[in-house]
């Protein structure tokens, strides 16, 4: 896995924070953290999209962010666990992993940073 895919995972990690922030932010500091998370998330995703196929980057970003948000809601915010939801999230993650596996990293020599 190259650094560009790591950027996609970092962007998805910050996506979880800003999505949760949009629901739970209620004062200046939580809104500030939410906005900072949005900026970091999209900046890192855009940087990865410059070297990797944009459609795949976005699909992986959204899939991982969705799975992370659902898991966070269950673990930290008391959302009830439902087997159907867990199975659908696993199906989503299988699709995301499949996209990553079949996508060629068309990074030209000297472009890797």
ABEGO torsion letter per residue (X at the ends): XBAAAAAAAAAAAAAAAAAAAAAABABAAAAAAAAAAAAAAAAAAAAAAAABBAAAAAAAAAAAAAAAAAAAAAAAAGBBBBAAAAAAAAAAAAAAAAAAAABBBBBBBGABX
